[in-house]
Amino acid sequence: MTQKREYTGDYPDKTLYIPGPTEVREDVIEAMSQPMFGHRMDRMTDLYTTIVEDTKEFLDTDNEVIVLTGSGTEFMDSSILNLVDDNVLCTTCGSFSERQANVAERLGKNVDRVEYEWGKAVKPDDVRTALEERNRDYDVVTCVMNESSTGVRNPVEEIGDVVAEYPNTYFVVDAVSALGGDYVDIDAHGIDVIFTSIQKAFAMPPGLAVCVVSDEAYERERQKESASWYGGFQRTLDYYDRKGQTHSTPAIPIMLAYREQMKHMLEESHETRDRRHREMAEYTREWAREHFDVFPETGYESQTVSCIENTRGIDVAETIDAVSEEYDFVFSNGYGSVLGEETFRIGHMGEHDRDSIEALTDAIEDVAGL
Ligand SMILES: Cc1ncc(COP(=O)(O)O)c(C=O)c1O
């Protein structure tokens, strides 16, 4: 039984290098401290329409954007409820892509998997073979863009091109931990639904999820007899169309933070942000290869989360604790019981740059005696 552990309010500030939440700018934090206003006031329409339209501009998409209170996992549920009658093909290569398959099973759908060993990436040809040979009409194919548990970046663009050859099959991409730090041309690759949580590469406080929905996916939901209420594409987008607001009370302070951070993101531009993340990823991989090894399959390494193979057998938990104690930097162990000590993960996303990542790797070198 979980016991209460009193929150004391007395905790040292730590710099976050975990795969989310990540560092949030001071002015973005401050933007949340404003007197409350009502979610049906004109001010809310100004705020919500601004963040939605700015997000479309940032992501360079003509598809519709939903910003919903909750975390990205909400759209794992609602994408399935909104688009799938019977069959879904889930590509799995780690914990989060498996979660998506489990969600679909729990919602009572027939789930077929294209499965990969953890660390390997999903291959477009395997998806094509599954679509051609399994003799099932799939309503949806799911894929995770950035498998945060293994540091794999899946080729969602090429997989989207394959799924686009099947007009009655919709492509759903979990881009939590990627979107905002790894450029993807959503409209060019038949991506019907792509969602993220804002506490990752958007570098905002947690509490909102963003979902980009194609017209085809919206229409598909309209033909269905049942769909998600809270995360229904039709309900959320129609409400936006009519009122420029959300269908239920949103996390207003976090939307204020979103507004502030999106200004920074637009100012930097998606392309520059993408380049900065690529530089951080390249630096981290180079460092990892010098001292350890890189866990994911070569050529499919993530641009936002590096999963590093602990080839030296350092005590990962102890190193994390010591780096946190001595430097106030926090990075992550490997995911779950299998990868816990065999790997460790560095989140290089959001507001970090090459220098701040180097400060972490210097700290790890110091503590681990590398
Ligand atoms: C790839 C991926 N998908 C889904 C999630 C779940 O996100 P959230 O906890 O914000 O719902 C995470 C969280 O780390 C993730 O990395």
The ligand as a Gaussian input file, in Angstrom:
#p B3LYP/6-31G(d) Opt

LIG

0 1
 C        6.876000       7.692000     -27.506000
 C        5.976000       7.984000     -26.347000
 N        4.676000       7.770000     -26.472000
 C        3.818000       8.030000     -25.467000
 C        4.267000       8.526000     -24.274000
 C        3.293000       8.838000     -23.199000
 O        3.242000      10.226000     -23.030000
 P        2.414000      10.904000     -21.870000
 O        2.957000      10.344000     -20.594000
 O        2.666000      12.346000     -22.019000
 O        0.994000      10.513000     -22.095000
 C        5.633000       8.746000     -24.083000
 C        6.142000       9.228000     -22.798000
 O        7.326000       9.264000     -22.545000
 C        6.508000       8.487000     -25.160000
 O        7.814000       8.722000     -25.041000

